[in-house]
């Protein structure tokens, strides 16, 4: 179980490192020169940004669930190893 725990720990660390990767700053796109855009273009940009934010949120949510699952596996393996040592 200890070897299993080590394996789960490594996978968990990779998942956490993916979580920490810098994401493109979508909000920077909001700083476009609004005066140069027509009202229709502003609406299109706004809808595009909302879609990107929603997609990014869904991806982050899936990554978080993956981290929680991996943490559970790691924790369970450590508990099993501790029980075996007793």
C-alpha positions as CSV (number, residue, x, y, z in Angstrom):
1,X,0.0,0.0,0.0
2,X,2.9,2.3,0.6
3,X,4.1,1.9,-3.0
4,X,0.6,2.6,-4.1
5,X,0.4,5.7,-2.0
6,X,3.7,6.9,-3.5
7,X,2.3,6.4,-7.0
8,X,-1.0,8.2,-6.1
9,X,1.1,11.1,-4.6
10,X,3.0,11.5,-7.9
11,X,-0.1,11.6,-10.0
12,X,-1.7,14.0,-7.5
13,X,1.3,16.3,-7.7
14,X,1.0,16.3,-11.5
15,X,-2.7,17.2,-11.3
16,X,-2.0,20.0,-8.9
17,X,0.8,21.4,-11.1
18,X,-1.6,21.4,-14.0
19,X,-4.0,23.4,-11.9
20,X,-1.3,25.9,-11.1
21,X,-0.3,26.5,-14.7
22,X,-0.8,30.1,-15.8
23,X,-4.0,30.6,-17.7
24,X,-4.5,33.1,-20.5
25,X,-5.9,36.2,-18.9
26,X,-9.3,36.5,-20.5
27,X,-10.0,39.7,-18.7
28,X,-7.2,41.5,-20.6
29,X,-9.3,41.1,-23.7
30,X,-11.9,43.3,-22.0
31,X,-9.4,46.2,-22.2
32,X,-9.9,46.5,-25.9
33,X,-10.3,50.0,-27.2
34,X,-14.1,50.1,-26.8
35,X,-14.4,53.5,-28.6
36,X,-13.2,51.9,-31.8
37,X,-15.9,49.2,-31.8
38,X,-19.5,49.6,-32.9
39,X,-22.3,48.6,-30.6
40,X,-22.8,45.3,-32.5
41,X,-19.0,44.5,-32.3
42,X,-19.1,45.2,-28.5
43,X,-22.0,42.8,-28.1
44,X,-20.2,40.1,-30.1
45,X,-17.0,40.6,-28.0
46,X,-19.0,40.4,-24.8
47,X,-20.7,37.2,-25.9
48,X,-17.4,35.7,-26.9
49,X,-15.8,36.6,-23.6
50,X,-18.7,35.1,-21.6
51,X,-18.4,31.9,-23.6
52,X,-14.6,31.7,-22.9
53,X,-15.2,32.4,-19.2
54,X,-17.8,29.6,-19.1
55,X,-15.6,27.2,-20.9
56,X,-12.6,28.0,-18.7
57,X,-14.8,27.5,-15.6
58,X,-15.9,24.1,-16.8
59,X,-12.3,23.0,-17.4
60,X,-11.2,24.3,-14.0
61,X,-14.2,22.4,-12.4
62,X,-13.2,19.2,-14.1
63,X,-9.5,19.7,-13.0
64,X,-10.6,20.3,-9.4
65,X,-12.7,17.1,-9.4
66,X,-9.7,15.2,-10.7
67,X,-7.5,16.6,-7.9
68,X,-10.1,15.7,-5.3
69,X,-10.3,12.1,-6.7
70,X,-6.6,11.7,-6.7
71,X,-6.3,13.1,-3.2
72,X,-8.8,10.5,-2.0
73,X,-6.9,7.7,-3.6
74,X,-3.7,8.9,-2.0
75,X,-5.3,9.4,1.4
76,X,-6.9,5.9,1.2
77,X,-3.5,4.3,0.3
78,X,-1.8,6.0,3.2
79,X,-4.5,4.8,5.6
80,X,-4.2,1.3,4.3
81,X,-0.4,1.4,4.8
82,X,-0.8,2.7,8.3
83,X,-3.3,-0.1,9.2
84,X,-1.0,-2.7,7.7
85,X,1.9,-1.4,9.8
86,X,-0.2,-1.7,13.0
